[in-house]
Amino acid sequence: MMSGQQYEGKVALVTGASSGIGRTTALALAASGMHVFLACRSGVKAQPVLDEINNADSCKIKAEFLPLDLGDLDSVRHCATVFLDRNLPLHLLVANAGLAGQKGMTDSGFELAFGTCHVGHFLLTQLLLATLKQSAPSRIVVVSSQAHKQAKGIDFNAVRNPTVSSVGLKEYAVAKLANVLFASELSRRLEGTGVTTYSLHPGVVASDVWRSIPWPLDRLMKFFMLNTDKGAQTTLYCATSIETEKQSGLYYDGSTLASASSIAQDKALAAKLWKESEQWVS
Ligand SMILES: NC(=O)c1ccc[n+]([C@@H]2O[C@H](COP(=O)([O-])OP(=O)(O)OC[C@H]3O[C@@H](n4cnc5c(N)ncnc54)[C@H](OP(=O)(O)O)[C@@H]3O)[C@@H](O)[C@H]2O)c1
């Protein structure tokens, strides 16, 4: 799909690129010639990925670190400012970072999965949108999950409170529903700008996202899962393929168009989520 220096001169920003699907995505984008920003909360964890990319071509820096904690909206603003201060174009934003099976609240006062997966990415996207528009054609890829199909809707009060379910998977489903709704609403708002949006299920992937599952269950589960190379394929398909170039606002699974749940296609809910999100980050 991607070869050699096909994307020389293009700039991408990948959140959560320190491990798993985000790491593989960043490696593949850099290998295709893109200048890739790894927006991660830990510089120490991102360093091996930066080294892997930059040591492959010592003549040129092709990957850079941006500090980003999606749970802290001040950190999101700082991340965007550091990037925008470079006066670079932005052709691809991959909203990949996320967590599952963890409980609590973000520093900015949202349920942990919702605040991380949706609210942080909502603000980051808003702050980078003008640059994405100026750089068009450009793409915004939001890594959701088929788990969004478990969500029956969004309780706008619950997302302002700590996780209540026993392992947080109910809240994870709501966060991933918000990812799909956000990408589709964004596409409607970006019509005619040359900025296209995508949401996707990457497959069930043996990554650190399962870090809260105890041993030996984690080992057993991972035996049946995709490796992260395969797990990044649908993200890369949405990010770079010619077939998806003219599509926008749709949902993908297995590098092909798929049906999101009926609730995820509810335009009124998507518009309400947008309005609430604007207020939350203002
Ligand atoms: N693996 C699967 O089977 C699967 C299935 C469906 C969807 N997904 C989605 O795929 C995406 C990538 O997950 P993965 O499987 O690759 O898991 P992963 O290896 O755990 O990667 C998640 C990344 O997100 C980062 N992250 C977590 N909280 C963050 C925060 N507050 N601020 C900034 N970065 C944060 C992590 O950083 P740290 O390392 O610092 O925590 C890590 O780099 C997620 O959105 C996940 O929901 C995964």
The ligand as an SDF file (V2000), in Angstrom:
LIG
                    3D

 48 52  0  0  0  0  0  0  0  0999 V2000
   -5.9060   -3.5310   21.0040 N   0  0  0  0  0  0  0  0  0  0  0  0
   -7.1540   -3.7460   20.6230 C   0  0  0  0  0  0  0  0  0  0  0  0
   -7.6170   -4.9060   20.5380 O   0  0  0  0  0  0  0  0  0  0  0  0
   -8.0340   -2.6120   20.2430 C   0  0  0  0  0  0  0  0  0  0  0  0
   -9.3300   -2.8970   19.7570 C   0  0  0  0  0  0  0  0  0  0  0  0
  -10.1510   -1.8400   19.4100 C   0  0  0  0  0  0  0  0  0  0  0  0
   -9.7050   -0.5390   19.5040 C   0  0  0  0  0  0  0  0  0  0  0  0
   -8.4480   -0.2860   19.9910 N   0  0  0  0  0  0  0  0  0  0  0  0
   -8.0240    1.1180   20.0850 C   0  0  0  0  0  0  0  0  0  0  0  0
   -6.7590    1.2680   19.4840 O   0  0  0  0  0  0  0  0  0  0  0  0
   -6.1160    2.4200   20.0300 C   0  0  0  0  0  0  0  0  0  0  0  0
   -4.6630    2.0850   20.3300 C   0  0  0  0  0  0  0  0  0  0  0  0
   -4.6260    1.1240   21.3610 O   0  0  0  0  0  0  0  0  0  0  0  0
   -3.5640   -0.0680   21.4300 P   0  0  0  0  0  0  0  0  0  0  0  0
   -4.3190   -1.3240   21.3230 O   0  0  0  0  0  0  0  0  0  0  0  0
   -2.4290    0.1830   20.5180 O   0  0  0  0  0  0  0  0  0  0  0  0
   -3.1120    0.0640   22.9770 O   0  0  0  0  0  0  0  0  0  0  0  0
   -1.7580    0.5590   23.6690 P   0  0  0  0  0  0  0  0  0  0  0  0
   -0.6100   -0.2400   23.1780 O   0  0  0  0  0  0  0  0  0  0  0  0
   -2.0520    0.5420   25.1330 O   0  0  0  0  0  0  0  0  0  0  0  0
   -1.5930    2.0330   23.1380 O   0  0  0  0  0  0  0  0  0  0  0  0
   -2.3690    3.0900   23.6410 C   0  0  0  0  0  0  0  0  0  0  0  0
   -1.5840    4.3710   23.5540 C   0  0  0  0  0  0  0  0  0  0  0  0
   -2.4010    5.4270   24.0540 O   0  0  0  0  0  0  0  0  0  0  0  0
   -1.6180    6.1620   24.9970 C   0  0  0  0  0  0  0  0  0  0  0  0
   -2.3990    6.8600   26.0020 N   0  0  0  0  0  0  0  0  0  0  0  0
   -3.2030    6.3430   26.9640 C   0  0  0  0  0  0  0  0  0  0  0  0
   -3.6830    7.3220   27.7250 N   0  0  0  0  0  0  0  0  0  0  0  0
   -3.1760    8.4910   27.2460 C   0  0  0  0  0  0  0  0  0  0  0  0
   -3.2830    9.8510   27.6210 C   0  0  0  0  0  0  0  0  0  0  0  0
   -4.0010   10.2510   28.6830 N   0  0  0  0  0  0  0  0  0  0  0  0
   -2.6200   10.7720   26.8910 N   0  0  0  0  0  0  0  0  0  0  0  0
   -1.8720   10.4210   25.8290 C   0  0  0  0  0  0  0  0  0  0  0  0
   -1.7010    9.1500   25.4420 N   0  0  0  0  0  0  0  0  0  0  0  0
   -2.3510    8.1890   26.1500 C   0  0  0  0  0  0  0  0  0  0  0  0
   -0.7140    5.1230   25.6350 C   0  0  0  0  0  0  0  0  0  0  0  0
    0.3550    5.7710   26.2950 O   0  0  0  0  0  0  0  0  0  0  0  0
    1.0300    5.1140   27.6090 P   0  0  0  0  0  0  0  0  0  0  0  0
    1.8050    3.9500   27.0780 O   0  0  0  0  0  0  0  0  0  0  0  0
    1.8270    6.2200   28.1690 O   0  0  0  0  0  0  0  0  0  0  0  0
   -0.1080    4.6700   28.4870 O   0  0  0  0  0  0  0  0  0  0  0  0
   -0.3040    4.3300   24.4100 C   0  0  0  0  0  0  0  0  0  0  0  0
    0.7330    4.9820   23.7120 O   0  0  0  0  0  0  0  0  0  0  0  0
   -6.9260    2.8150   21.2690 C   0  0  0  0  0  0  0  0  0  0  0  0
   -7.7150    3.9410   20.9680 O   0  0  0  0  0  0  0  0  0  0  0  0
   -7.8120    1.6020   21.5170 C   0  0  0  0  0  0  0  0  0  0  0  0
   -9.0230    1.9520   22.1360 O   0  0  0  0  0  0  0  0  0  0  0  0
   -7.6020   -1.2940   20.3520 C   0  0  0  0  0  0  0  0  0  0  0  0
  1  2  1  0
  2  3  2  0
  2  4  1  0
  4  5  1  0
  4 48  2  0
  5  6  2  0
  6  7  1  0
  7  8  2  0
  8  9  1  0
  8 48  1  0
  9 10  1  0
  9 46  1  0
 10 11  1  0
 11 12  1  0
 11 44  1  0
 12 13  1  0
 13 14  1  0
 14 15  2  0
 14 16  1  0
 14 17  1  0
 17 18  1  0
 18 19  2  0
 18 20  1  0
 18 21  1  0
 21 22  1  0
 22 23  1  0
 23 24  1  0
 23 42  1  0
 24 25  1  0
 25 26  1  0
 25 36  1  0
 26 27  1  0
 26 35  1  0
 27 28  2  0
 28 29  1  0
 29 30  1  0
 29 35  2  0
 30 31  1  0
 30 32  2  0
 32 33  1  0
 33 34  2  0
 34 35  1  0
 36 37  1  0
 36 42  1  0
 37 38  1  0
 38 39  2  0
 38 40  1  0
 38 41  1  0
 42 43  1  0
 44 45  1  0
 44 46  1  0
 46 47  1  0
M  CHG  2   8   1  16  -1
M  END
$$$$
